[in-house]
Amino acid sequence: MEHDDTREGLRCLVTGATGYIGGRLVPELLSAGHRVRCLARSPDRLRDHPWADRAEVVAGDVTDAASVARALAGVDVAYYLVHAMSSGKGFEETDRRAALIFAEQARIAGVRRIVHLSGLTPVGVPEHELSPHLRSRAEVARILLDSGVPTTVLRAAVVIGSGSASFEMLRYLTERLPVMVTPSWVHTRIQPVAVRDVLRALVGSARMPSDVNRAFDIGGPEVLTYRQMMLRYAAVAGLPRRIILAVPVLTPGLSSHWVGLVTPVPASIARPLTESLRHEVVCHEHDIARHLSGPPGPPIGFDEAVRLALQRVREARVTTRWSSASVPGAPSDPLPTDPDWAGGSLYSDHRELRVDASPEALWRVIEGIGGENGWYSFPLAWAVRGRLDRLVGGVGLRRGRRDAARLRVGDSLDFWRVEAIEPGRLLRLRAEMRLPGLAWLEMGAVTDEDGRTRYRQRALFHPHGLLGQAYWWSVSPFHAIVFGGMARNIARAAAGSAARDPQHTPAH
């Protein structure tokens, strides 16, 4: 299929669309005017993505030549974003076989360019001394470059972005350990790169001239040690300065278990990440800017990348996470929300009650909460919490509400702020009191399959460090009183207001 690059977008195939980078690349390609097809072993996993109705999704596996051939038919640019992150037996052979199949089928299909995201390998280190994962990535890159199809290989070290395994590891090590004894690799020099710069390079690579067939190093503007990254993260996140003591006795295996114990990232994922930090991973050329279409723009610095990632985490706008990545040859894929480490620790308290009132009557109570109407639960506890918040410099309970009956996004509501509202259905509040973490309170009115009104309530807490963990477990014994009482009293208030309304017809 021939295209005039100056008039219309290209047809792009994205493998690994269920993964961290692939899931973010698809909407970027669509925004750039390209047409996108995704190859996925489980297409249903892409069904609820916001861009799903604008992209074509086909079933297949990169280790199956027939399905790869079907997916590549009519494609101009093929993005190869799959690799094994686990240390399971035979992953190198699986990666090799998948790359060989993809390279051959791309050549047969007449694909104009392959774009591959790989790992940054240290210069001057013999390949046999590299970690198995870095060796495998280097081999896959060679296979694609030798395919006969013009290929762009982008080599990145630590990617800083909300939801990436590297960022989650950095984040939780720093947040949970004010004093830490660390492996010696914390002194390794690294050139981290913001996920936004990675995506920009991936999208721009689609239109590289046909005579370009090479690898490019991509990185941010700074070279830092992992220790410096942790200290800088703490500063951006507003944490006290961390005390970091490096010892030489922690092997990569022990390091991965240490990371798995301290952070939400399991040891199986942590091991390839920590192994890659044994050697210096710094860019030795910056040629990529000369070959990308569109305005290059300066690369994002480390502090700004962390700030952007934390902002997405705090606003619950993490679009993809490393846990959703598909691994070729894996016997099964976990649901994106299954692993406990997927988005870090997120504690919750759920309540649901049947309400003898219409959904509309229940919603009026929900939307009227706070301010003079109170919080329908243990007023003394709320008052004490408000006073304590004021003592430590927080906003307390004095702000009340803008309107006694109506709320809109952005309204302050005592020591909460309205983060989301779906009239008649859902109210989400975000805490603005001083907490060692982030907190949300959701209240909703729904109708069940029997036509009955039900009240749903969910309190969420995202702890920061050990203090946040301690805070949650210290207050959890009181949840039955505070949150349980709130749910019962809201349901009772809705039923009472419905009984006083002569126009009310109870939901049955």
Secondary structure, 3 states (H helix, E strand, C coil): CCCCCCCCCCEEEEECCCCHHHHHHHHHHHHCCCEEEEEECCHHHHCCCCCHHHCEEEECCCCCHHHHHHHHCCCCEEEECCCCCCCCCCHHHHHHHHHHHHHHHHHHHCCCEEEEEEECCCCCCCHHHCCHHHHHHHHHHHHHHCCCCCEEEEEECCEECCCCHHHHHHHHHHHHCCEEEEEHHHHCEECCEEHHHHHHHHHHHHHCCCCCCEEEECCCCCCEEHHHHHHHHHHHHCCCCCEEEEECCCCHHHHHHHHHHHCCCCHHHHHHHHHCCCCCECCCCCCHHHHCCCCCCCCCCHHHHHHHHHHHHHCCCCCCCHHHCCCCCCCCCCCCCCCCCCCCCCEEEEEEEEECCCHHHHHHHHHCCCHHHCCCCCHHHHHHHHHHHHHCCCCCCCCCECCCCCCCCCCEECCEEEEEEECCCEEEEEECCCCCEEEEEEEEEEECCCCCEEEEEEEEEEECHHHHHHHHHHHHHHHHHHHHHHHHHHHHHHHHHHHHCCCCCCCC
